[in-house]
Amino acid sequence: MYSEKVMDHFQHPRNVGEIENASGVGTVGNAKCGDIMRIYLDIDDNGIIQDVKFKTFGCGAAVATSSMATELVKGKNIQQALEVTNKAVMEALDGLPPVKVHCSLLAEEAIHAALWDYAEKNGIKIEGLEKPKTDISEGEEAEEAVVKEKVVVGMSGGVDSSVAAYLLKKQGYDVIGVTMQIWQEEDEFVQEENGGCCGLSAVDDARRVAQMIGIPHYVMNFRKDFKDKVIDYFCEEYLNARTPNPCIACNRYVKWESLLKRCLDIGADYIATGHYSQITKLDNGRYALKCSKTQKKDQTYALYNLTQNQLSKTLMPIGAYTKDEVRQIAEEIGLLVANKPDSQDICFVDDSYGEFIEETTGTKIPKGNFVDPEGNVLGEHKGIIYYTVGQRRGLGLSLKKPGYVIKVDKDTNEVVVGDKQDLFANVLYGNKVNCMSVPEFEDGMKLMAKIRYNSPEVPCRVYMTGEDEVRVVFDEPQRAITPGQAVVFYDGDIVAGGATILRAANENM
C-alpha cells in the first residue's frame, strides 16, 4: 500500500520534536480522521529556515508526510518553503494512496500555518501566503451533501481501467469497481503470464487497486452471456468460413449490454471503462465516439457498434490521455499495476484457433482441397477453420511463387490460393449496419474507412443497398478485405458508424 520512502519516513521520522521560542508555529488537523500536525520553524534574520521540527498525532502517512515536509523546507528561504506543496511532498515520497492524499495536504497547510504565525509575530506580509485553515476538512460537509452520480467501472485488473476508476473518483463520482467473470478456465499462473484481462489474477489485481483508491469492489458472473454472445459466435463464424472479431462482440453484448443492464438495475447512473476512446454529444443530438488522444492506442474501431443508449450512459475518462500519461498517473498514486503488460487480444484462446473450435464444438473439421482461382487442385488443407483471407504462412504448399489465401469457401470446402494482386478489391458489401454520428448513411456519403483494427483510414463512398446492408466503394483497391471483420467509418476524428463485412468484389465504377 505504501512506498518504501513512506515506510522509511514513518519508521524513522526526521526532525521530530519542538523548538523553544520558535519563529513560527503552525497547528492544523483533520476533524474527520483525527490527524493533528504541528510544525515549528526557526527562521534567521535573512529569512532562511535554519531548523524545523514537528509533532504529529496520526497515521503512518501523516507521520511520513510531516517528516518529508520538514526535510523539504529545512535550509530554504520563506518563498521556497511556500512553494512546497502537497504534490511536492507526495512526489518526494514516491506517491501516496489516494485515500491518504489528505495527509500531504495537512503537511502543506501546517507549513503555511507556521509561516503565517511568523508573519503575524513580525508584522510582515508574505507574498502569496493566504490565511491557512486550522481544519482541512472544512467545506467537505457541504460537498458531501451534494448527491453524487454513481458510476460502475469495469475493472480488468490492468492499468487502464484502474486509472479510469481513480480519475472518476477524483472527479467526484460515487465509484464502484466491478470485475466481470467471463472466462476463468486457465490456472492463475498462465493468466498472469499471458496478461489475461478476465482471469483470477485479474480479479485479485482489481480488488487490490479498488482497496487502494478507496472504492468498493465486486465480482459479477457473466460466463453464460460470454459463452452465448462471444464464444459461440466466434466458433460459428469460423465454421461458416468467416473471420470474426470477438472483442467487438464482447464489447457490444457483454461489456455493455449485459453489464449496463445489471448496473442500471442496481441504481447506477453510468458505466465506465478504460478504453482509449472519447464520447461526445454532437450538435444533431446524437452520441458518438471520438478518437482518443493517441492514435497508436485508439480503440474506437472495436467500439463502433455501441448503441445510442449505451453511449449516453458510458464514461471513458482515459481517452484524453496517452498510454504513457496513464502509466505515469498510476505510478504517481502508487498503483501496483502501473507497469502491468497489456492484455492479449483474445483472452480465451492461447495459440490454435482451429483446435479450440474443434474442442469447444466437439466437431471434427473435415479436410479439403487447396485450389487456385481456376479450380486446379494445389494440395490438401486441414480444415477451413484454420485459414483466413490474406494468410500466407502455414499453408504447407510447395509453390513456385508466394501463395496467399484469397477465399475460404464453405460450400465447396475449398481454400482458394492466389497471387498477392488477387487480394485487392475496390468494393465491399456489409450488413449489421450501425449508424453512430448520423441517423443513416446518405448514398455516396464520403467518409474514411478502416477494414481492420490496425489498418490505416482510407477514403471511400458509402451506399445503402438495403435496410441493413451497405456497399462501400474505395478510391483505391484495398488488400485482404476479410468477411466477418468490421468496416468502420470515420468523419474526421468522429466515428460515423460501421458494418460487418460480407464479401469483397472488383467492380467497374
N, C-alpha and C positions, 0 to 999 in steps of 0.2 A: 504494500500500500504506500509506504514512504520510501523516498530515495535514500541512498547511502549518506548523502550530506545531511539530510533531515535527521536521520538517526544519529549521526555523529554529533550534531549540534544539540540534539535532545539529551544524549547520554553524556556529552562533555561540553556543556554550555560555556561560552566565553563571556567575560565581563559581568558575572553575577555579583550583585552587592549593592551598596549605597554609596553616595558621595556626600559627605558633610558640607554644608554651605554650598550646595550645587548652584551653578549659574542659572540652571533651569530644570524644572521637574515637571514631567507630564504623566498623568494617570488617565487611562481610558479603559473601558470594559465593554463587554457584550452581555447584556442582561439575559439574553436568551440562553446562551451556552454557559454563562458563569465565568468566562475568562476575564482576568484583570491583569493589566500590564502597566508597569511604572518604569519610566526611563529618567535617569539622572545625567545631566550634561555639565562638564567643566569646560567653559569657553574662555580663552585668554583675551587680552586687550585687542588683538588683531583679528578677532572673530574666528579663531581656529579652535576646533573641539579637541582639547588635549586629552580628555578622558571621558568615558561613558560607562555607565553601569545600568543594570536592570534588575527588577524583581517582578516575577510573573507567577501568577496563580492560574493554572490552566492545563490543557492537554499537551501532549508531546509536540504538536505542531505550533502551539502558542509559545512554548519554550524555545523551540528551534528558530522560529521567525524572530523572536526577541534577540537571541544570540547573534544571528546573522545580521540583523538590522544594526545592532551596536557596532559590529565589525565594519560595516559599510560606511558608517558616519565617523568613526574614530580617525582623527587626523585631518578631517575635511573642514573646509570653511562652511559658514552658515548656508550660503546659496547651494553649495554642493550637497549638503545634508538635506536641504529642502527637496532636492531632485531625487532622493532615494524613495522611490515609490514601492507600492506593494508588488508590482510586477518585477521590479529590480530584485526585491527580496526573494521572490519565488524563483526567478532565473538563477540567482546565486545558489539556491538550494536544489537546483535541478528539478524544480516542479513541486507542486502540492496537489493532492487530490482535490477535485472541485469542492467537495464538502468542507474542506479546510482552508479554502481561499480567504475566508473572513479573518483568519489568524494573521495573514500578511497585511490585511487592511488595518488590523489592530496595531501592528508594528509601525506602519506608516503614520497612523494617526497619533500614536504615542510620541514619536519623534516630533511631529508638528506641535503637539501639546507642550512638550518641553521647550521648543523654540519659542512658542507663544509666551510661555511663562518668563523666559529670558528677556523677551522684548518688553513685556509689561514691567518687569523689575527695572529695566534700564531706560524706560520711556522712549523706545525707538520703534520704528516700523520696519518690518522685514518684507521687502517687495515679494509679492506672490504668495504670502502666507495668510491664510484665512483662519478665522477662529475655529478651532477644532471641536469635534463632538466629544462629549465625555462617554457616550454610549453609541457604538457604531450600529446598533440595531434600531436606532431612531428612524422612524419612517417606514420600517419594514411592516409594521402592523397595517398601515394603510395600503401597502402593496398587496398584502395577503388578503385584504378584504375584497380585492377585485377577483371575480371568478375567472380562473384560468381555463383556456381551452385545452381539452385533453387530446393528446396525440399518442398513438401506439407506434413505436418504432420497431420495424422488423430487424432484429439484431442477429447477424450471422456469426458473430464472434470475430469478424475481421475489423480492420482499422476504419474502413469507410462508414459502416453502419454505427460503429462505436462513436466516432466523431460526430456523426449526424445526431445521435442522441444527446451528446454533450452540447452541441450548438443550439438545439431546440430548447433544452433546459435553460441554457444561458439566455435565450430569447424570452423566457418567461412562460413557456408552455408547461402544463402538467404532463410529464412524460412517463410512459410505461414501456418497458422493454419486453419484447416477445421474440422468442426463438421458435421457428417453425420446425417441427419434426416431420420430415418428409422422406428421408432415405437414410436409414441407420443400420445397414446390414454389415458394413465394414467394421473391423475392430478399431479401437481408438488409435493404435499406432499407425495403421495405414492411413486413416483420415488425417492425422497430423502431417504425415509425410506428403500427402497429396494436396494439403491445404484445402480440404473439402469444406464447403460452406454450410453443410447441413448435418454434420455428424455429431457424435458425442463430445468430442473435444471442442467443437464449436459451441455447444451448449455451455460447457464449463467456462470457456473464454468470455462468452457473452454475460454469463452470470457474474463473473469477477469484474467486468467492466461496469455493469449496472450497479454493483455494490460500491465501486469506487466513485462513480459520479453521483451516487445518491438517488437512484430511481428504483422502483420495484421491477422485478423480472419474473416472467412466467414462460413456460413452455407449452405450446399448443400443438396438438397432433393433427397433421394434415396428410397422413400417409395415404389414406384412401383417395382423397382428391388428387394427390400427386400421381398415384398409380393410374387412375382413370383418365386424367387430363394430360399427363405428360408421358409416362412410360408406355401406356397402351398406344397412345398417339405416335410416339417415336417408333415403336415396333411396326405398327400398321403402315406408316408411311414408307419405311424401308421395304416392307413386303410388297408394296404397290409401286416399287421402283422409283420412289421419290426420296430426296434427301432433306429431312426435316431440321428445324431449328428448335430443339426442345426448350431452350431458355426463353424464347418468345412465348411459347405456350405456357410455361411455368409462370412467367410474369403476368400474363393476362388472366389466367384461370385459377392460379393458386395464390401467388403473392399478392394479387389484387382482389380478384373476385371472391375467393374463399376467405382470405384474411380480412378484407374490408368489411364484408358482411358480418363476420363474427365480432369484429371490433366495434362496429356501429351498434350491434345488438347489446354490447356491454356499456354503451354510453360514450364512446369516443367520438370526437369531432373530426379527426383526421387519422390517416396512417402516414407513416414516413419511411423512407428507405435511404440507403447510402449509395444510390445511383448517381453517376456523373451525367446529370441532365437537369434542366430547369423547367418550371411550369409557369406559363404566362397566360393571362386572360387578355384576348385581343379586342380590338375596337368593335368587332362584329358580335361580341358577347361569347365567343367560343373559347374554350380552353385548348391550349396546345403545348407541345414540348418545344423547348428551345435548347439548342446545343449548349453543352457545358463550356466552361471557361477554357478547358484544354481539349483540343480536337483529338489528341492522341488517346485519351481515355473516354471520349464521348460515348454514351450508351443509349442514345436516342433510337438507334436502329432497332434494338431489341425491345423497345417500348412503344413502337409505332401503333400497335393495335389496342392501346388503352382507350376506354370509352370516356365520353364527356363527364359522366357521373364520377367515374374513378378519378379522373384528373382533378375535378373540383374538390375532392376530398383527400388529396395527396400533397405532401410536402417533401421536397427534395433539397435539403439545406446545403449539401456539399457541391452542388452543381456550379456554384460560383467560385470554387476553389480548384487549384491544380492538385494532382496527387501528392506532389512534394509538400505543398502547403498543408494538406490534410495530415500527412505524416508528421509534419512539424508541430501542428496543433496537438496531436496525440502525444508527442514527446514532451511538449511544454507542460501538459497537465498530468504527465506521468503514467499514461496508459501502457500496460504491458504488451499490448498488441500493436504498438506503434510501427514496428518493423516486421510484422507478420506478413508472409508472402500472400499474394493474391490467390484466390481460389481458382481451381481449374474450371474450364468452360462447362463441361458436362459432368456433374457430380456423381452420377450413378453408373458410369461406365469407365473401366480402367483403360483397356487397350483396344480389344477387338469388339467393334460394334456387332459384327456378324455373330460371333459366339454368344454375346449377351442376348441377342434377339432369339437365337435358337434355344438357348436355355430358358429364357423367360416365357416364350410362347409354346415351348415343347414341340416345336416344328423343325423337322429336318429339311433344310432348304435344298432343293434338287440342283444338281449341276446342269450346265448348259453350254452353249457354244459362244465363243468369241467370233464375230463376223466383221467383215469390212463393210463400207457403205453400199457395196454392190451385192451383199449377201454371201460372199465367199467365206467359208469356214476357216478361221485362223488358229483355232485351238479350243480347249475346254476351260470354262470358268467354274469356280467352286460354289456359285450361288449369287443371284443378283443383289442380295443384301450387302455384299462385300465391295460394291463398286458405286462410284458416283461420277457425274459428268465433270470432265476436266482431269480426272485421275490419270497419272502416268506410271507411277511406281506400283509394284506389287501385282502386275498383270501376269507375269510369268510367261510372256510370249517372246519368241525369238524372231524379231522382225529386222528387216534391213534398215529401217529408219525408226525414229521415235514414234510410238503409238499412244494415242490419247482416247479415253472413254468419251464418246460424243453422244451416246444414248444408251439408256438401260430400258429394255423392252420387256414388260411383264407378260404380255400376251404371248410372245414367242419364246420367252425365257432366254433372250439373247442379249449380249453386251456388245454394242457396236463400237469398233475401234477405228479411228481415222487419223488424219494428219492434224497438225496444230491449227491450220487455217479452217478446218471443219468445225472448230469450236466456236467460231464467231457468227453472231446473228445480230440483225438490226431491229428485231421486233420481239416482244414477249407478250404473252397473254397471261392474265392473272385473275384470281377470284378471291372471295372472302375479303372484300374491299372494306377498309376502314378510313373514313374521312375524318381528319382531325381539325386542321385550322380552317377548313371550308366545309359547308354542309354537303357539297357534292363537287365533283370534278367537272369543269366545263370542257366540252370537246375541243381538243387541240391545246389544252392548257399547257403552257411552257413551264417546266419545273426541272429541278435537278434530281437525279435518282441514284440510289445505291442498290446493287443487286446482291451484295453480301456484306457482312459486318465490316470487314477490313478493306473493302474496295473504295476507290475514290468516287466522289459525286460526279455524274456526267449529265449533260443536257439531254432532255427528252421532251416529247409531247404525249399527253395522256388523253385517251378517248374512252368513254364509257360505251361498252358494247352490249350491256345488259344491266339489269338492276344490281347485280353483284359481280360484274366482270369488267375488266379493263383491257385495253390494248395499248401498249407502250411502244412508241417509236423513238429510237435513239438517233441522235445526229450522226454518231459513228458506231459501227458494229462493236458489240461487246463480247468478251471472251467468257465461255463456260457459264451461260445462263442456265441455272440449275432448277428443275422442277422440285417443289417442296420448300425451297428457300423463299425469303421475302424480298420484294422490291419496295423500297421506302422512298417517298418523295419529299423533297425539301424546297422551300421557298425562302431563299436566304438561309438564315440560321433557325428557321421555324419548320417543324415537321408538318407537312400538308396532309400526310396520310400514307397508306401503303396497301399492299395486297400480297397474297401467296402466289408464287409463280407456278403456272400450269405447264407452259411449254414455250420454246423459243422458235423463231422462224426467220427466214430471209425473204423479204418481200420487196418488190419494186414499188418505189414511192411515187 
